[in-house]
Amino acid sequence: MTRVVVLGSGYAGSAAIRSLQEELDEEADLVWVSENPYHLVLHEVHRCVRKPSVRNHVTVPVEEIADEDTEFVQGRVVDVDVGDRTVELEDETTLDYDYCVVCLGSQTAFYGIDGLEEHALTLKSLGDALSIHERIKQAAVDADRTDPAKVVVGGGGLTGIQTAGEVAALRDWTDSHIDVHLVERSGEIFPGHDHEFQGAIQNKLERHDVEVDTGKAMTSVGEDAIEFDDGDSMEYEVLVWAGGVTGQDSMSNVDVDKDHNRAYADSTFKTSDDRVFAIGDAALVNQDVEGGPHTEHDLWEQVVHPDADASPPPTAEAAMEEGKHLGQNVARTIDGRELVHWSYINKGTLVSVADDAVAHGVVGSPVNTFSGRPAEVLKKFISARWLAKVGGVRRAVDAWDDM
C-alpha cells in the first residue's frame, strides 16, 4: 500500500491533509507528522501578545482536521533521507514513506547580527507570543522604574507591524507605562509594497503611539541596548525580532535542490526528487505555467499575471492555496496521470494594527487602499473562513471577536 507522509501542521500542512484526505483512495495510507498536536493560525497569533486567552482561538487540534483513517505522529522532524525514503524524528523514530510532502514552514533569520539571537524574542509560535506578553508585563511593573519601559520591535514587515500594534494595544488595555518602537532597516515600513499602502499603515501605527524608525540597521545587540550602523544606540527592556525568515535546520541535509534550506519545487510542487513534494514556507515554487493541464485558477493567472514564474510570497494565503492543490497532484502521481500546474493569484493584502486594519489590492474592491470598519470586518472574515474550513463553523463564530 502506498504511504504518503506529510510533515508540518501549518497552513500548508493542514490544507494538504484536507486535500489528500479527499483525493487519496483506500489504497493509500496517510501519515501526518507535527511537533505540535494542533494547527496554529500564525497570522493571528500576535493577538496573544495582548490577550493570552486568544490561544484557544488560534489553535485547532489535529483531531478536528484529520480523518480517523489519517495517522498522526507527534514529533520534531530532524532529517529526511530521500535515498532510503525515511523521515527521522528527534526521538530517533524513523518513518518510511513512498511519497513525502514537506511543509515544515520557516524559522527566524538573524543574519549574523551579533547578540541578536541571544537577546531577542521572536514570534513564530504560540509559546513565543505568550513569552512576549509575560516579558512586557514584567518590564512594565518593575518597581524601580521611573521612566517608561521601552519595547522595541525589529523588522517593519507584516509580523513586525502587527506585533507593534498588539504591544501598543496591551499598553492601552492595561494602562501601562510603555514606549513602543518599530525599527526597520530600509527607508520605509512594509518594504516593496505600494506607497499609499505603506503610508496608511504608518498612520495607523502613529495613531496608536508607535514610534516608527526607518533606515536603522542593527549591527549588534546587548543585554539592554541595540547598536545601529549609523553609530546610534537604543536602550530597551524588551526586544522582539521579526526581521526575516529562512528555511528550517531540518532541511539542511535533505538531498534536494534548495536555497537557504527552502526546497526548489516546480509548479506541480515536485522537487528534484520525484518522491518529495514541497509547499508553503519550506518551498520556493517556480510558477512557470507552460505545458500540462491547468486549473481555471491558473488560466486566469496566465492572463492577469504574466510574471507568474516568480515564487509566491511566504504568506498564509499562498500556503493554503498550495496545500489545496497538492492533494490532486500526489494522487495523480500515484496513479501515473499527468500533473496539474498551479500558480498564485494575489487577492489582496490586509494588515492589522491593534483593532484597526488596512487593506490593499483586494480583488473586487473599487478602492485600492482602505481602512476603517470594512477592512476590519474583511480581516476577521478571512480568519474566520479559514477556521471554519479546518475546525468548523462553531469554532469560527466563537473566535470572531478576537480576530
N, C-alpha and C positions, 0 to 999 in steps of 0.2 A: 504494500500500500504506500502511495506517495505521501511523504511527510513535509509539510510546509511549516517553517519556524519563523515567527515574526518577533523582532527584537525592538522593544520600546513601547511605551504606553502614552506617548504624547499625542498631538493631533494626528500626525501621520500614522502612527501605530494603531490608534483607536479606530480611525477611519478605515485603515487597511483590514483590520479584524472584521469590522462590519461588512466590508465589501467581499472579503474572502468567504465569510460565512454564507453569503448569498450566492457566490459564484461556484464554489467547490462542491462536488458531489460526495456521496458516501464513500467513494473510493480513495479519498484523501483524508489524512489526519492533520489537524491544525493545532499548533502549539504556540502559545503566547508567552513571551518572557519579558518581565519588567522588574526593575529594582523595587518599585512600589506597588502595592496591591490596589492602586487607584489610577485613574486618569486625572491629571492636573490641568485645569483651564488656565494655562500660564498667562494669557494676555489679560486676565483679571486677578491674578494673584497679588498684584500690588495693592488691591483693596484691603488685604490682611495687614498691611503696614499700619493702617488707621484702625481697623476693626478686626481683631483676630478671629472673631466668631464667624467671619465670612468663609473660613476654611471649610465649613460644612457645605457651602455652595460651590466652591471651586474645585472640589474633589468628587469624582464619580467612581465608586467601587467597581472593580473589574467585572464582578458578577452581574452588574447591570448592563454590561456591554457584551460580554462573552456568552455564547450559547452553551448549553450543558455539554455539548459534544466537543467544545474547544477546551483543550488542556491548558491551564495556567500554571506557569512556573515562576515563583518569585526568586529573583537573584540578580546580581550585578554582572553584566557581560564584561569579560576582560579580553577576549580574543575570538576570532572566527578563523578556523583553518579551512581554507577553500579546497585544499588538496584532499584532506580526509573528510570534508563536509561535516565538520563538527563545530559546535559553539561551546566555548569554555566559560564557565561562571567562576566568580570569585571564590566560592566554596569548593572549587575543583570538580564540581558536577560537569559532565560532558553530555551534550545533546546532539544526536545525529540529525541530519536534515537531507532532504532531496533538493529542496529549494529554500533559500534563506532570504527574508525581507529585512533589510537593515533600516531602521528608523529610530536610531538612538539619540537623535537630537544633537545639540551642541553644548559647549561649555564656555565659560567666560574666558576671554583672551586678555592677558595682562601686558602683552607687548614688551616684556623685559624691563618694565619700569621699576626701578629699584625700590623695594619695600612695599609696592602696591598690593601684591597678593597677600603679604603678611598682615597688612593693617586694614584692608578694605573689606567691607561686607559686599555680597553680591545678591542678585535677585534672579535665581534660576530654579528655585524650589519653594515649596510651602515652608519648610524649615527656615529658609533664608528670609522670607517675609516676616515670619514671627520673630526671628532674631533682630531684625531691623527695628521692629516695634519695641522690643524689650530694651535695646541699647539706647534708643531715643528717649524712652521713658526714664531710664536710669540717669541719663545726662541732664534731663530737664528738671529732675527733682534733687539734684546734687545740693546738699545743704550748704556747701561752702561757696556756691555760685552767686556772684553779684551781677554778672553780665549774662546776656542770652547764650544758651547752648547753640553752637554752630553745627548744623548738619550740612554736609557737602555731598552733592550727587555729581559724580563724574561721568560725562557722556550725555550729549544732547540729542540722542536718538529717541525712538519710541519708549523704550524701557526707562531711560533716564528722565524723560519728560513726565511720564505717568507716575514714577516714583516720587519725584519732587512735588508733584501735585498732591499726592497722598500724604507726604510728610507735612505739607502746609495744612492740609485738612485735619490731620491729627493734632497739630499745634492749636488750630482754632477750636476744634472739638473739645480739647482738654484745657484750653486757655493756658497753654504752656509758654514759657519764655524761651522761644527758639527762633533763630535766624536760619533761613533755608537758602542755600546757594546751588545753582546749577551751572556746572563748568563744562565747556565744550572747546576742544582744541581748534576746530575750524572757525571761520569768521561768522558762522550762523548756526542756529539750532536746527535740528532735523535736516542735516546736510543733504543736498541733492534733490530736495523737493521744491515745489512751487513757492515763489517768494511770497505770494499772497497768503498761502497756507502757513508758511513759517511765521509771518507777521501776526496772523490771527492766534497762533499757538503762543507766541511770546506775549501778546497782550493778555491772554488768559493767565499765564504764569505770573506776570507782573501784577495783575489784579488780585492774585492770591498771595501777594507779597513774597514771591520767589525772586531772588536777585539772580539775574542771568549774566554770566561772564563768558563771552566768546573770545576766541583767539588765545586760549590759555592751555598750553600743552604741559602736562605734568612730566617732570623729569625724575623726581624721587619723592617718596612718601615716608615720613617718620611716624612715630607713635602719636604725635599731636600736631603735626604740621606738614603741609604739602609745598614742594618747591616746583616752580614753573620755569620754562625755558627763557622767559624774559627777565629772569632774576627776581621776580616777585615770590613771595611766600604767603601761605594762608593757614592760619591755625584752625583746628577743627576738633570737635568732640566725637562726631560720628561721620564716617566716610563710607558712601555706597558707590561702588564702581559698576557702571553699566555702559562701558565704552566700547564693547565689541565682543564677538563670539568666534570660536574656532571649533574644529571637529573634536570628537571625544577621543581620549587617550586609548580607549579600547579598539580603535580603528588603526592604530599606528603600525601594527604588524600584519594587518589583513592584506593579502596579496591580490588587490585590485588596484586599478589606476585611480589615483586620488590626489588631492591637493589640500594641505593642512588638515589631514585626516577626514576630509569630506570626499566621498566616493564619486567619481565621474559616472554618470548614467546617461543613456540616450533617452529619446522621447518616449520610449516604451518602459523606462525605468530599469532596463537591464544594465549591469555594469560590465566591465571587461571579462568577468567570469559569468558564463551562461547560467549558472545556478544561483547567482546572487543578484537580487534587486535592491535598489536603494532609493529612498524618498525622504522628504522633509529636510530638516537642517543637516542631516547626515549625508546629503547628496548635493551634487552640482549637476542639475538636469539640463542637458542640451536640448533646447526646444526646436531643433531642426525638424520641420514638419513635412519635408519632402519624402514621397514614397510611402506606400502602405495605406491602409484604411485609416480614417479619422472619425472621431465623433463629430456631431453637429457643432458642439462646443469648439472643437479645434478648427473646423472650417471657417467659422466666424473669426477666429483668431487670425487666420491667414489673411483675411481681408482687412481687419481693423488694425492689426499689429504686424506690419511686415518685418519688424526686427525681432521676431519671436524666437530667434536662435539663442538669445541671452538666457542665462539661468534665471528662474523665477526668484523673487525676493524671499528671504527667510522669514516668512510670515505665517500666522496660523491659517489664513485663508488658503495660501498655496499648498500647505501641508495637507489640509483637509481634502482639497481637490485631488492631489496626488494619491492619497490613500483611497479615495472613492474610485479612482480609475485603475488602481493597482490590481484589484481582485480579478478583473476580467483578463488582464494580461498574464497573470500567473496561471489561471485556468486555461487560457489559450495555449500557453507554453506546454502545460501537461498534456493537452490534447493534440499538440502538434499543429495548431492552427496559426494563421498569420496574426501578429500582434497589432494592437491599436495604438496609434501615436497620440500623444497629449501635448498641449501647450497651454500656457497660463493667460487668463484674461484678468486684468486688474479692474475690479468692480468698484474701486474707491478705497479711500483710507480714512480711518477715524482715530482720533487721539483723545483720550480723556485727561482732563486736568482737574483733579478732585471730582466734584459732582458735575462739572461742566464738560463739554465735548466740542471738538471741532472736526468737521467732515470736509473732505476734498475729493473731487473727481468721481462722485457717486453716480453710477450708471442710472440714467433716467431722470436725474435732477437737472433742472434748468439753471441752477446756481452752481458755480464752480466750487466755491468755498462758503460754508455756512456753519453757524454755531447755534446756541440757544436750545430751546426745547426740542426742535426737530432733530438736531444732531444727538442730543442726549437720549431721546427715545430710540433713534436708529441704532445707537451703540448698544443699548440694552437689548433691543430686538435681536441683533446679531448674536450676542452671547446667549440669549435665551433660546434661540433657534438651535444652536449647537448643543446646548444642554438637553433640549428636547430630543434631539437625534440620538445622543449617546446614553441618556439617562431617563428619558420620558418626560411627558408634558408636566406632570406634577412637580418634578424637580425644577423645571424651568420657571414655573409660576412662583414657586417658593423663593427662588433666587432673584426674582425681578428687582426688588427694591435695593438689593446690594450690588447690582451690576452697574 
